[in-house]
Amino acid sequence: MKPLSTTDRTRRRVAISAASATVLIGSIDAYVLVSVLVDMIQDLGIPANHLERATPLVTGYLLGYVAGMPLLGRLSDRLGRRTVIHACLAAFAIGSIISATATGLVVLAAGRALQGLAGGALLPVTMALAADLFSTRRRAAVLGWVGAAQELGAVIGPLFGAGVAALVGWRGIFWINVPLAILAALAIHFTVPAPGADRRGQRVDFVGGSLLALALGLLVVGLYNPEPESSVLPSWGAPVIAAGAVALAAFALWQWRSPVKLLDPAGVRWRPFGLSLAASLATGAALMVTLVDVQLMAQTLLDRDSAGGAVLLLWFLIGLPIGAVLGGRLVARFGERIPAVAGLAAAGAGYLLIAARLPEVEAGLALAGIALGVVIAPLSAVALSTTPEGQHGMASAAVVVARMMGMLLGIAALTSWSLHRFAEATADLDTPLPFGMSEAEYLQQQEVYLEALDAALAAQYSDVFTATAVICLAGAVAALGLPGMRRAAL
């Protein structure tokens, strides 16, 4: 292979940097509403004691993010990365304008869904671009930086939202996306190569992509529960999940009969590809459990407010981008298997440390964050190396979708189980009442009651994080089947 010139190397670095910047923009918007949600719903006339009505703002973004990703990833294989990134940035800007000018919840939710659809596709398309531009040996390090851009959004998003809202109001959060999208589109246009003629003969399975989008969208809506403390699924969960299963079966039947497939099985090394998806599922479950339960633990067991919970969660979030960069470097040296297995095993150790040292959880959170970050690059690299070049967009989307579905499934299952355990532990506790006893006796009984309640809460969270450790270790077992040093040496 002819060595690349300095100009070509620089052009490729600039191209992947510009694409990674688009990933960061989309990722920031996934988390940007966390700190301004109350202000938004008050402006829309929703009472503060009915926050559940704002659920569509979250599920709308999630719905678009997950549902359209496989089809858009496949379209990037057909139309080229630059074309799809341009389209996504345009849709992201339009969704931002709709959100910024919305005066009602329905319109705002629609704008957020369009933002999610566009922002979600940017990650797998950029991962596929990394495979287009860089050799197998260098690809993992680049994927680590792309993963770091994605995870950095979780750290920056709430702070960015709060800062912009303090200066110009929450609508400014969306307006600022428009010039950012234009600048990113210009950078992409002048750095990312246009699609080659070899892509023009490829066909895209729009029917299969639509069926899969419908199935994933229904599963997202059915699994997302705005009130997990009351039940494992929302009231609409069971029938919507059933409809999603039917759509998934229809997709499988269509793929079996259709001559054009969303992911053509020819040339795919299914065993390592499937194992990378399984490990991604476990990673997603651990991520979401941490994002939800650390906040809950901070506000119930540790008596912190929401800001204190956010500060505690930073111990985990800051580690994710650091680990992502580290993981890319480790793959380049050791292959995919070692960092994937070590990362998931170390994450399991971090969650066991959290469970054992409650309420001193900072060290365990930091370890788990860095360790889960390490896993991002090797799992992405396996998906790309085990699929043909013309299917890298779809393969990258599959990894991200697996992680997102793991997030939804993990929090639904573990929340239900932990609430059941808590109910069992507190079933025999009697709430003390200040009647028929002296004040001293009442205060003594109240102290005993609160201590028992804290013990039950500690046991609940200990069980949750222990179960999360088991999920990580199961992911590590799956990662044992990933390629090793042989792939890194190519």
C-alpha positions as CSV (number, residue, x, y, z in Angstrom):
1,M,0.0,0.0,0.0
2,K,1.4,3.4,-1.0
3,P,2.2,5.6,2.0
4,L,-0.1,8.6,2.6
5,S,1.3,12.1,2.0
6,T,1.4,14.6,4.9
7,T,-1.4,16.5,3.2
8,D,-3.6,13.4,3.0
9,R,-3.0,12.5,6.6
10,T,-3.8,16.0,7.7
11,R,-7.0,16.0,5.6
12,R,-8.2,12.7,7.2
13,R,-7.5,14.0,10.7
14,V,-9.5,17.2,10.0
15,A,-12.3,15.1,8.4
16,I,-12.7,12.8,11.4
17,S,-12.3,15.8,13.8
18,A,-15.1,17.6,12.0
19,A,-17.3,14.5,12.1
20,S,-16.6,13.9,15.8
21,A,-17.6,17.5,16.5
22,T,-21.0,16.8,15.0
23,V,-21.2,13.7,17.3
24,L,-20.5,16.0,20.2
25,I,-23.2,18.5,19.2
26,G,-25.7,15.7,19.0
27,S,-24.6,14.1,22.2
28,I,-24.8,17.4,24.1
29,D,-28.5,17.8,23.0
30,A,-29.3,14.4,24.4
31,Y,-28.5,15.6,27.9
32,V,-29.0,19.4,27.6
33,L,-32.6,19.4,29.0
34,V,-31.6,17.9,32.3
35,S,-30.9,21.2,34.0
36,V,-33.7,23.3,32.3
37,L,-36.6,20.9,32.1
38,V,-38.5,22.6,34.9
39,D,-38.2,26.1,33.3
40,M,-39.3,24.7,29.9
41,I,-42.5,23.0,31.2
42,Q,-43.4,26.1,33.3
43,D,-43.1,28.2,30.1
44,L,-45.4,25.7,28.3
45,G,-48.0,26.0,31.1
46,I,-47.4,22.5,32.7
47,P,-47.5,22.6,36.5
48,A,-44.3,21.7,38.3
49,N,-46.1,18.9,40.1
50,H,-46.9,17.2,36.8
51,L,-43.4,16.7,35.5
52,E,-44.5,13.4,34.0
53,R,-46.3,15.3,31.2
54,A,-42.9,16.3,29.9
55,T,-42.0,12.6,29.2
56,P,-42.5,13.1,25.5
57,L,-39.5,15.5,25.5
58,V,-37.3,12.6,26.6
59,T,-39.0,9.7,24.8
60,G,-39.3,11.8,21.6
61,Y,-35.5,12.3,21.4
62,L,-34.9,8.6,22.3
63,L,-37.4,7.5,19.8
64,G,-35.8,9.3,16.9
65,Y,-32.3,8.5,18.2
66,V,-32.8,4.7,18.2
67,A,-35.4,4.1,15.5
68,G,-33.8,5.7,12.5
69,M,-30.3,4.7,13.2
70,P,-30.0,1.4,11.3
71,L,-31.6,2.7,8.1
72,L,-29.6,5.9,8.1
73,G,-26.4,4.0,8.8
74,R,-27.2,1.8,5.8
75,L,-28.0,4.8,3.7
76,S,-24.6,6.2,4.4
77,D,-23.2,2.9,3.0
78,R,-25.1,3.7,-0.2
79,L,-25.0,7.5,-0.5
80,G,-21.7,8.2,1.2
81,R,-20.9,9.5,4.7
82,R,-20.7,13.2,3.6
83,T,-24.2,13.2,2.0
84,V,-25.8,11.6,5.1
85,I,-24.0,13.8,7.6
86,H,-25.1,16.8,5.6
87,A,-28.7,15.6,5.6
88,C,-28.5,14.9,9.4
89,L,-27.1,18.3,10.2
90,A,-29.8,19.9,8.1
91,A,-32.5,17.9,9.9
92,F,-30.9,18.6,13.3
93,A,-31.0,22.4,12.6
94,I,-34.6,22.2,11.5
95,G,-35.5,20.2,14.6
96,S,-33.7,22.8,16.7
97,I,-35.7,25.7,15.0
98,I,-39.0,23.8,15.7
99,S,-38.0,23.3,19.3
100,A,-36.9,26.9,19.7
101,T,-40.1,28.3,18.4
102,A,-42.5,25.8,19.9
103,T,-45.3,27.1,22.1
104,G,-46.9,23.8,22.9
105,L,-45.7,20.4,24.2
106,V,-46.6,18.5,21.0
107,V,-44.6,20.7,18.7
108,L,-41.7,20.8,21.0
109,A,-41.7,17.0,21.3
110,A,-41.8,16.7,17.5
111,G,-38.8,19.0,17.2
112,R,-36.9,16.9,19.8
113,A,-37.8,13.7,17.9
114,L,-36.4,15.2,14.7
115,Q,-33.2,16.3,16.6
116,G,-32.9,12.7,18.0
117,L,-33.3,11.1,14.6
118,A,-30.6,13.3,13.1
119,G,-28.3,13.4,16.1
120,G,-28.5,9.6,16.6
121,A,-27.3,8.8,13.1
122,L,-24.2,11.0,13.4
123,L,-22.5,8.6,15.7
124,P,-22.6,5.4,13.6
125,V,-22.0,7.3,10.4
126,T,-18.9,8.9,11.9
127,M,-17.7,5.5,13.2
128,A,-18.1,4.1,9.6
129,L,-16.2,7.2,8.3
130,A,-13.3,6.2,10.6
131,A,-13.3,2.8,8.9
132,D,-13.3,4.5,5.5
133,L,-10.4,6.8,6.2
134,F,-8.1,4.8,8.5
135,S,-6.4,1.4,8.3
136,T,-7.4,-1.4,10.8
137,R,-4.3,-0.8,12.8
138,R,-5.1,2.9,13.4
139,R,-8.8,2.7,13.4
140,A,-9.3,1.7,17.0
141,A,-7.5,4.8,18.3
142,V,-9.7,7.0,16.1
143,L,-12.8,5.2,17.3
144,G,-11.7,5.9,20.9
145,W,-11.8,9.7,20.2
146,V,-15.2,9.4,18.5
147,G,-16.5,7.5,21.5
148,A,-15.0,10.2,23.8
149,A,-16.8,12.9,21.9
150,Q,-20.1,11.0,22.4
151,E,-19.5,10.4,26.1
152,L,-18.3,14.0,26.7
153,G,-21.8,15.2,25.8
154,A,-23.1,13.6,29.0
155,V,-20.6,15.7,31.0
156,I,-21.0,19.0,29.0
157,G,-24.7,18.8,28.2
158,P,-26.3,19.7,31.5
159,L,-23.7,22.4,32.2
160,F,-24.1,23.8,28.7
161,G,-27.8,23.9,29.0
162,A,-27.8,25.6,32.3
163,G,-25.2,28.2,31.1
164,V,-27.0,29.1,27.9
165,A,-30.4,29.2,29.6
166,A,-29.0,31.6,32.3
167,L,-27.8,34.0,29.6
168,V,-30.6,33.9,26.9
169,G,-33.3,31.5,28.2
170,W,-33.9,27.9,27.4
171,R,-34.9,28.6,23.8
172,G,-31.3,29.8,23.1
173,I,-30.1,26.3,23.7
174,F,-31.9,25.3,20.4
175,W,-31.1,28.5,18.5
176,I,-27.4,28.1,19.0
177,N,-27.5,24.7,17.3
178,V,-28.3,26.4,13.9
179,P,-24.9,28.2,13.4
180,L,-23.1,25.2,14.9
181,A,-24.8,22.9,12.4
182,I,-23.9,25.2,9.5
183,L,-20.3,25.5,10.6
184,A,-20.0,21.7,11.0
185,A,-21.6,21.2,7.5
186,L,-19.0,23.5,5.9
187,A,-16.2,21.6,7.7
188,I,-17.6,18.3,6.5
189,H,-18.1,19.5,2.9
190,F,-14.5,20.5,2.5
191,T,-12.8,17.6,4.3
192,V,-14.9,14.4,4.0
193,P,-14.5,12.8,0.6
194,A,-17.5,12.4,-1.7
195,P,-18.9,8.9,-2.3
196,G,-17.2,6.8,-4.9
197,A,-18.8,5.3,-8.0
198,D,-18.6,1.8,-6.4
199,R,-21.5,2.8,-4.0
200,R,-24.0,3.6,-6.8
201,G,-24.9,0.1,-7.5
202,Q,-25.8,-0.7,-4.0
203,R,-29.5,-1.0,-3.1
204,V,-31.1,-0.2,0.3
205,D,-33.9,-2.2,1.9
206,F,-36.3,0.6,2.8
207,V,-39.1,-1.7,3.7
208,G,-36.8,-3.7,6.1
209,G,-35.4,-0.4,7.5
210,S,-38.9,1.0,8.1
211,L,-40.1,-2.2,9.8
212,L,-37.0,-2.2,12.1
213,A,-37.5,1.5,12.8
214,L,-41.1,0.8,13.8
215,A,-40.1,-2.2,16.0
216,L,-37.3,-0.2,17.8
217,G,-39.6,2.8,18.2
218,L,-42.3,0.8,19.8
219,L,-39.8,-0.9,22.1
220,V,-38.4,2.4,23.2
221,V,-41.9,3.8,24.0
222,G,-42.9,0.6,25.8
223,L,-39.8,0.3,27.9
224,Y,-39.4,3.9,28.9
225,N,-41.1,4.5,32.2
226,P,-41.2,8.0,33.6
227,E,-42.3,6.7,37.0
228,P,-40.2,3.6,37.7
229,E,-40.9,3.8,41.4
230,S,-44.5,2.6,40.8
231,S,-44.1,-0.2,38.3
232,V,-41.5,-1.8,36.0
233,L,-43.3,-0.7,32.9
234,P,-45.6,2.3,32.1
235,S,-49.3,1.6,31.9
236,W,-49.0,1.4,28.1
237,G,-45.9,-0.7,28.2
238,A,-47.1,-4.3,27.7
239,P,-49.3,-3.8,24.6
240,V,-46.7,-1.4,23.0
241,I,-43.9,-3.9,23.6
242,A,-46.1,-6.7,22.2
243,A,-46.7,-4.6,19.0
244,G,-42.9,-4.0,18.8
245,A,-42.3,-7.8,19.0
246,V,-44.8,-8.3,16.1
247,A,-43.0,-5.6,14.1
248,L,-39.7,-7.3,14.8
249,A,-41.1,-10.6,13.7
250,A,-42.3,-9.0,10.5
251,F,-38.8,-7.5,9.9
252,A,-37.2,-10.9,10.4
253,L,-39.7,-12.5,7.9
254,W,-39.1,-9.7,5.4
255,Q,-35.3,-10.1,5.7
256,W,-35.7,-13.9,5.1
257,R,-37.7,-13.4,1.9
258,S,-36.3,-10.1,0.5
259,P,-33.5,-10.3,-2.1
260,V,-32.1,-7.0,-0.7
261,K,-31.3,-7.1,3.0
262,L,-30.6,-4.3,5.5
263,L,-27.5,-6.2,6.7
264,D,-26.4,-8.7,4.0
265,P,-25.2,-11.9,5.8
266,A,-22.7,-12.5,3.1
267,G,-19.2,-11.8,4.3
268,V,-20.2,-11.1,7.9
269,R,-18.3,-13.0,10.6
270,W,-21.4,-13.6,12.7
271,R,-19.8,-15.0,15.8
272,P,-17.6,-12.1,16.8
273,F,-20.1,-9.6,15.4
274,G,-22.9,-11.1,17.6
275,L,-20.6,-11.2,20.6
276,S,-19.8,-7.5,20.2
277,L,-23.5,-6.8,20.2
278,A,-24.0,-8.9,23.3
279,A,-21.2,-7.0,25.1
280,S,-22.6,-3.7,23.9
281,L,-26.0,-4.7,25.4
282,A,-24.4,-5.4,28.8
283,T,-22.5,-2.1,28.6
284,G,-25.7,-0.1,27.9
285,A,-27.5,-1.8,30.8
286,A,-24.7,-0.8,33.2
287,L,-24.6,2.8,31.9
288,M,-28.3,3.4,32.3
289,V,-28.5,1.8,35.8
290,T,-25.6,4.1,36.9
291,L,-27.2,7.3,35.4
292,V,-30.5,6.6,37.1
293,D,-29.7,4.9,40.4
294,V,-26.8,7.2,41.4
295,Q,-29.1,10.2,41.3
296,L,-31.8,8.3,43.2
297,M,-29.3,7.0,45.8
298,A,-27.9,10.5,46.3
299,Q,-31.3,12.0,47.0
300,T,-32.7,9.2,49.2
301,L,-29.9,7.4,51.0
302,L,-27.3,10.2,51.0
303,D,-29.7,13.2,51.6
304,R,-28.3,15.3,48.8
305,D,-30.3,17.5,46.5
306,S,-30.4,17.1,42.7
307,A,-27.3,19.3,42.3
308,G,-25.5,17.1,44.8
309,G,-26.5,14.0,42.9
310,A,-25.2,15.5,39.7
311,V,-21.9,16.3,41.3
312,L,-21.7,12.7,42.6
313,L,-22.5,11.3,39.1
314,L,-19.6,13.4,37.6
315,W,-17.2,10.9,39.2
316,F,-18.6,8.4,36.7
317,L,-19.3,10.6,33.7
318,I,-15.8,12.2,33.6
319,G,-14.2,8.7,33.4
320,L,-16.2,7.7,30.3
321,P,-14.4,9.9,27.7
322,I,-11.0,9.3,29.4
323,G,-11.6,5.6,29.2
324,A,-12.8,5.8,25.6
325,V,-9.5,7.4,24.4
326,L,-7.5,4.9,26.5
327,G,-9.5,2.0,25.0
328,G,-8.6,3.0,21.5
329,R,-4.9,3.1,22.3
330,L,-5.1,-0.3,24.1
331,V,-6.8,-1.9,21.0
332,A,-4.0,-0.7,18.8
333,R,-1.5,-2.5,21.1
334,F,-3.3,-5.6,22.3
335,G,-6.2,-6.2,19.9
336,E,-9.9,-6.0,20.7
337,R,-10.3,-8.9,23.1
338,I,-8.0,-7.9,26.0
339,P,-9.3,-4.3,26.5
340,A,-12.9,-5.4,26.1
341,V,-12.6,-8.2,28.6
342,A,-10.5,-6.1,31.0
343,G,-12.8,-3.1,30.7
344,L,-16.0,-5.0,31.5
345,A,-14.3,-7.0,34.3
346,A,-12.9,-3.8,35.8
347,A,-16.4,-2.2,35.5
348,G,-17.8,-5.2,37.4
349,A,-15.1,-4.7,40.1
350,G,-16.1,-1.0,40.3
351,Y,-19.8,-1.8,40.9
352,L,-18.9,-4.4,43.5
353,L,-16.8,-1.7,45.2
354,I,-19.8,0.6,45.2
355,A,-22.0,-2.1,46.7
356,A,-19.5,-3.0,49.4
357,R,-18.6,0.6,50.4
358,L,-21.9,2.4,50.5
359,P,-22.2,5.3,51.0
360,E,-18.6,6.0,50.0
361,V,-19.1,5.4,46.3
362,E,-16.8,7.9,44.6
363,A,-13.9,5.5,43.9
364,G,-16.1,2.8,42.6
365,L,-17.9,5.2,40.3
366,A,-14.6,6.6,38.9
367,L,-13.4,3.0,38.2
368,A,-16.6,2.0,36.6
369,G,-16.7,5.1,34.4
370,I,-13.2,4.7,33.1
371,A,-13.6,0.9,32.6
372,L,-16.9,1.2,30.6
373,G,-15.3,3.9,28.5
374,V,-12.4,1.5,27.6
375,V,-14.9,-0.9,26.1
376,I,-16.3,1.5,23.5
377,A,-13.5,1.4,21.0
378,P,-12.9,-2.4,20.9
379,L,-16.6,-3.2,20.5
380,S,-16.9,-0.7,17.7
381,A,-13.7,-2.0,16.1
382,V,-15.0,-5.6,16.1
383,A,-18.3,-4.6,14.4
384,L,-16.3,-2.8,11.6
385,S,-13.7,-5.5,11.2
386,T,-16.2,-8.4,11.0
387,T,-18.5,-6.8,8.3
388,P,-17.7,-6.0,4.6
389,E,-16.7,-2.5,3.8
390,G,-20.0,-1.7,2.1
391,Q,-21.9,-2.3,5.3
392,H,-19.9,-0.4,7.9
393,G,-22.6,2.2,8.4
394,M,-25.2,-0.5,9.3
395,A,-22.7,-2.4,11.5
396,S,-21.9,0.7,13.5
397,A,-25.5,1.5,13.9
398,A,-26.1,-2.1,15.2
399,V,-23.6,-1.6,18.0
400,V,-25.1,1.7,19.1
401,V,-28.6,0.3,19.0
402,A,-27.6,-2.7,21.0
403,R,-26.2,-0.4,23.7
404,M,-29.3,1.8,23.7
405,M,-31.6,-1.3,24.0
406,G,-29.4,-2.6,26.8
407,M,-29.9,0.8,28.6
408,L,-33.7,0.5,28.4
409,L,-33.9,-3.2,29.3
410,G,-31.4,-2.9,32.1
411,I,-33.1,-0.1,33.9
412,A,-36.6,-1.7,33.5
413,A,-35.5,-5.0,34.9
414,L,-33.2,-3.9,37.7
415,T,-35.6,-1.1,38.8
416,S,-38.5,-3.7,39.1
417,W,-36.3,-6.1,41.0
418,S,-34.8,-3.5,43.4
419,L,-38.2,-2.0,44.2
420,H,-39.5,-5.5,45.0
421,R,-36.6,-6.1,47.3
422,F,-37.1,-2.8,49.1
423,A,-40.8,-3.5,49.6
424,E,-39.9,-6.9,51.1
425,A,-37.4,-5.3,53.5
426,T,-39.8,-2.6,54.7
427,A,-43.0,-4.6,54.8
428,D,-42.8,-5.1,58.6
429,L,-41.8,-1.6,59.5
430,D,-44.4,0.4,61.4
431,T,-44.3,4.2,60.9
432,P,-44.2,5.8,64.4
433,L,-47.0,8.2,65.2
434,P,-46.9,10.9,67.9
435,F,-49.9,9.6,69.8
436,G,-50.2,7.9,73.1
437,M,-46.5,8.4,74.0
438,S,-44.2,11.0,75.3
439,E,-42.1,13.2,72.9
440,A,-38.9,11.4,73.9
441,E,-40.4,8.0,73.2
442,Y,-41.7,9.2,69.8
443,L,-38.3,10.6,68.8
444,Q,-36.6,7.4,69.9
445,Q,-39.0,5.3,67.8
446,Q,-38.7,7.7,64.9
447,E,-34.9,7.3,65.0
448,V,-35.1,3.5,65.0
449,Y,-37.5,3.7,62.1
450,L,-35.3,6.0,60.0
451,E,-32.3,3.8,60.7
452,A,-34.2,0.8,59.5
453,L,-35.3,2.7,56.4
454,D,-31.8,3.7,55.6
455,A,-30.6,0.1,56.0
456,A,-33.3,-1.1,53.6
457,L,-32.3,1.6,51.1
458,A,-28.6,0.7,51.4
459,A,-29.5,-3.0,50.9
460,Q,-31.6,-2.1,47.8
461,Y,-28.8,-0.1,46.2
462,S,-26.2,-2.6,47.1
463,D,-28.3,-5.3,45.4
464,V,-28.7,-3.1,42.3
465,F,-25.0,-2.5,41.9
466,T,-24.1,-6.1,42.6
467,A,-26.5,-7.1,39.9
468,T,-24.9,-4.5,37.6
469,A,-21.5,-6.1,38.3
470,V,-22.9,-9.5,37.3
471,I,-24.2,-8.0,34.0
472,C,-20.7,-6.5,33.3
473,L,-19.0,-9.9,34.1
474,A,-21.5,-11.6,31.7
475,G,-20.4,-9.0,29.0
476,A,-16.8,-9.8,29.8
477,V,-17.5,-13.5,29.2
478,A,-19.1,-12.6,25.8
479,A,-16.0,-10.5,25.0
480,L,-13.7,-13.5,25.4
481,G,-14.8,-14.5,21.9
482,L,-13.7,-11.3,20.3
483,P,-10.6,-11.1,18.0
484,G,-7.3,-10.8,19.7
485,M,-3.8,-9.6,18.8
486,R,-4.1,-11.0,15.2
487,R,-6.5,-8.3,14.2
488,A,-4.5,-5.5,15.8
489,A,-1.4,-6.6,13.8
490,L,-3.0,-6.1,10.4
